[in-house]
Amino acid sequence: MTTPELYADLTRRLSDMTAIEEALGILQWDQEIVMPKGAVAARGRQMSTLAAILHQNQSSPALGGLLRRLSESGDLDDIARANVREANRDHARAARIPEELVRRWTALTVHAHEVWVDARKAQEFSQFEPVLTELVGLARQRAAAIDSHRPVYDVLIDEFEVGMTMARLDGVFAELKATLVPLIARVRARLAQGGLADTAWLQSPVSPERQREVGESMVRAMAFDFDRGRLDTSVHPFCGGAGTDDVRITTRYKETAFLGSLSGMIHETGHALYEQGRDRQLGDQPVSRARSMGIHESQSLLWEKQVGQGAPFWRPHYVRLQAAYPFLAAVPFDNFVFGLNLVRLDNFIRVDADELTYPLHVILRYEIERDLFSGALAVADLPAAWNAKMVQYLGIEPPNAALGCLQDVHWSMGSFGYFPSYTLGAVYAAQFMQTARTALDVDGTLAAGDVQPLLGWLRERVHQQGSRYPTDELVTRATGRPLDTAPFCAYVTDKYTRLYGL
Amino acid sequence: MTTPELYADLTRRLSDMTAIEEALGILQWDQEIVMPKGAVAARGRQMSTLAAILHQNQSSPALGGLLRRLSESGDLDDIARANVREANRDHARAARIPEELVRRWTALTVHAHEVWVDARKAQEFSQFEPVLTELVGLARQRAAAIDSHRPVYDVLIDEFEVGMTMARLDGVFAELKATLVPLIARVRARLAQGGLADTAWLQSPVSPERQREVGESMVRAMAFDFDRGRLDTSVHPFCGGAGTDDVRITTRYKETAFLGSLSGMIHETGHALYEQGRDRQLGDQPVSRARSMGIHESQSLLWEKQVGQGAPFWRPHYVRLQAAYPFLAAVPFDNFVFGLNLVRLDNFIRVDADELTYPLHVILRYEIERDLFSGALAVADLPAAWNAKMVQYLGIEPPNAALGCLQDVHWSMGSFGYFPSYTLGAVYAAQFMQTARTALDVDGTLAAGDVQPLLGWLRERVHQQGSRYPTDELVTRATGRPLDTAPFCAYVTDKYTRLYGL
């Protein structure tokens, strides 16, 4: 067969695998949003069957042979080469993980999730400890199967953020800590003085119907394409669906926290704009996929924090918002913006954390995972290590494990190495935003109610690029340099110094 | 491997195939109910990929070998033997149809459906004729691949109603015609005399919201399990979902035809009760599946017509119905029951037909299909044959092809041989109902608002039996004899003689 014939065979196989992944996306969405509760067991069977078929396809020796021949061919254009590179990575990982290990992993995580739910409810880490020990052990086996020459935790991180390593994260997180810990101390001191703007209005009750109405209008204002997506309500907000033409976001509504659902919708819309902005011609090929979890999070955080917690974005919408939420009539615009950026130093929960403390929650988890897999930390000592770091970084000690090391779902799902993506996203977002500001009048266009200039810049530099380049190259092409904490550090220092009059 | 080991291998494979079918069920439901319109092409890709994987699984030589060894084993119990028989049938069909033919068939039906939509809109059979000729040709090839020793049309019927043949249908339909044609003539004569109950109230407008409310209350009254199912709105009503624990029915609402959506909901609930009543322990195995399309239709029609158009079922609900639909206050209960059973002799459309004329619409289509595949009728002569039969059976001639031979979607989907199932369902329903009446006080319990005795009888005799027995054996076990038109003929003669005072 000629190279074009081989490549056509490859893209057909990859398209099939994407179709299975997309079907899984719909089954997942359906389960969260509309599935009758009696169908849980059947849905588990449907999803594990499709996941097994996907693994068989990805690990198939025929696919491996095809990829080898294409990797050696000199006849491919840049996009085809990138597509082969991405497919090769998926295949290599899948082929190295024995089916037996895949099955044990799936069974263990399903079980562990149930144990975690109960342990968290009982606020008892000791209930979760045995299964967490098993999970850590099996994650070690998985990592060793994938690449026995590299440190276990590097292999795990790599699943979510290709090419990222502990060596690099240690440096990045040290820089963030050096900025954030003293900055938070200054905010704390300022808070102790009192006399800051009143923010009691943040807890004014708003009906879910009204929140939905206002939220949807903001999602539309951000140019989410409702012909290629949906907005629904779920217990845990997420962005899912089935590929670039079927992007589904969800939110939840709490009556006394209207800003939470609003910023949640803006966050998920950021994810959705990335998915909807992918290259549609290559939509069924790996090369069009989102680059990494960190880059995905950069898009949600860019819109939620950099844009959605700034004055320019809200200026054209505030009169409308005041009309929808009458209690805002008494809240001056500057006070509203202060409320958007409120720092809460008594908060134990990562998902409720503000922009300033969030990275410290992530760094804490990163350090614990790193030490668990290096052997420096035993699973039994995890709660003590957690609490000590909470005191060290944030000055507060969780009163129980539910507010401490049992709060996150990730470990119960075996997602070790995922947490860093959140904060890498915040750092990338600041880099993208800083560069976008040099290319266009971001604040001016947002203040005029026009998201298209900023969205267009992101479409061209990030969304349409998909996985054409490794992460560092993508970021360098977009911003002139690879991962760099300086823009984020400058952004938070400047913003919070200003807001809190430090 | 021992027989139990071989059988365990088989059930695992069959469970996987069921899981793929169920995933397809969810993708189909999603497409009809919630999918954003821009996702049509992607959904086609997802569904055709899963369908191809299913075909590969069903036709796999490994499965064939397993089935051969198990078929020859004497160690299986009755249920296992029935399961092997059903699986063997699926495998044999799939293995005989070359993948190339599967692909051509799928591509042609997708294309034909588009052509049909346009031709129907234009009321021009000549636009549809070429692609219908192709479809008939490819259906011949499919049938020959499956079984070249039997008549083409018998092989096609067999896909929907296992074991049914033209020879048998000719007899059944002759019996029905002998009863229905003169009975309809007597109704026509009575209608010409005038003076029957007023039925103008049938067109009283009711809001979709109110119709939904009333309809859902009736679905609940029929013991549909909402923990294992849903009720939604769609353009074309259907019963779908993903297996016995996830049964999803839909309806549509027309403001000036409230009875249409109400009887539609009762019809789909009849299908749903069959699915929800299947053997849950064997839910992922072919042996638990609905026996055939004819038996499925018997369950929907038993509830829609035999139960839902009778006085006993409505007696305990009529006061509530009058409260919900105030215009019914002026309609005496007997008049309401007459309206439920109104015969419309000026109707050209099968899906709008009443209980008395519906079988003649089906027989007409059956005879045309039979003659198309025997070669007695050319595709080009189809409209003339259709219109001649309409005059012969119903005394009316369609003014155009949209009201004639272009009205149904079935041929555009290549579903030749499906139509007889509708009327077989009506015949089976009458048989089941006649026997149920000898076992329990059907009218008395329904009039007391209790569906459980009748439902329990159906559960035990039909639903839980699934595909354990061939259709004739199932029906004989339930009613003492195989397919028999006498109960249906007696039922319609008695009922319409009474209602119309013939």
Interface residues (C-beta under 8 A of the other chain):
Chain A: S15 D16 A19 I20 E22 A23 I26 L27 D30 V34 M35 P36 K37 G38 A39 A41 A42 R43 R45 Q46 S48 T49 L50 A52 I53 D225 F226 D227 R228 G229 R230 A242 G243 D245 D246 G283 D284
Chain B: S15 D16 A19 I20 E22 A23 I26 L27 D30 V34 M35 P36 K37 G38 A39 A41 A42 R43 R45 Q46 S48 T49 L50 A52 I53 D225 F226 D227 R228 G229 R230 A242 G243 D245 D246 G283 D284
